[in-house]
């Protein structure tokens, strides 16, 4: 077997640069929801000593003084760029597994010059999309990840590392801290360190039986993959989702029922859109809301409630009925809420559900047509239709003061050229 | 002026691939003799966009390309996957912003406007020239 892992470099920050040639060499950071902390940073920002998850208010002044540029998260842009990267890969290779928004595995089994192909991937994605990537190649997925680590950390590789050669593989694994291995979390890392295992190579050379006994069969599989035995295949069919969660932190604390209900309704509508995109129907709806843990002076509260619908639905109106009901039960006066969310679960495919013999399924007439029409309008980029309970002004909605235009997904925001 | 009739435009540009709906329903009575001739309606995307992953749109501001029929407010379709060449209309990065210009490679590499009001921009080193795609079409609404 031969696998390649294609991973975008500083994905969010690189997306922000595509239509901004003026910031090509400048330090770039992307901020989390409500512009709270750094969630992505360019190489230049890393060189300034900025770390992931650093609170924005702490670094804002000095970062801007040093010529840095900051952006609020622009998910519309990132999602579109991601799909372009994946489409480009599908043009280059028949077997592609989209692993995350900025990574994909390819099955290159049988290909002769994998390293050359890696460079071809890099050049094509850079030219077509404007996204820099690194390519790691190896006989297993875990080793492809190791190779990618090498490609990212050593500029002399030109962004492509092929670990088919055993000598090369050992050399790189001896330099790689064990916590960087795919599947090794911080807890396992600590336990391995206490056993004297510091590098990927030391992990690869352990007896797999011992690992299985002392840790788990999951880690055993990782060790086998590091040794070059492929245990994890390519998954080309995306798994159908088991649940959908939409939750957000409010831009400021909220303590009136109407605002909380608006926010919950808004998240519920969004969750329903996602549910319909998956062609699923759900039976279980949950609502949760909580206060800010860090404000010790405030009265704390954390509420969660679920509601089982009589029959599966993906009609926003049914879900909104349920969430309204639960919001009324969960809401408390004189509490400062900071976050709320909606979760949909217990999914059914269309037409699979067996109804109750003694009751009519009160399916709404034309429900499907209405929902399809709403989704069409809302994705057209021309305007939005919403349910009244979602509110109009939305004072609780996310703060994204530094957001770049939706260059690729909205006619009104496409780039201007002179 | 001679005009070729190509067919009716798709009513619904939201769906990329339209399937004529009456192919899916069960018909009662005599089938229409025209049914055998049903084709997909014409899709502008198919005509204008060859490589969707590499294509994006920009809006023109100003009159520097007016003699190439690219006016103020026109929407350009830009394909990043096409190799830049002599005489191609390109999107180039000039002083940190993108501009639409004609690329000339001979006698000397330069970017020219299609309007005598604007002087050509000479490119001294090739590294200074960054092309962000080739303009493959211009859309003007009247």
Interface residues (C-beta under 8 A of the other chain):
Chain A: X19 X21 X22 X84 X85 X87 X88 X91 X124 X127 X128 X129 X130 X376 X379 X380 X407 X408 X411 X414 X415 X416 X417 X418
Chain B: X14 X51 X52 X53 X54 X56 X57 X58 X59 X60 X61 X62 X64 X75 X76 X80 X81 X91 X93 X96 X97 X98 X99 X100 X130 X132
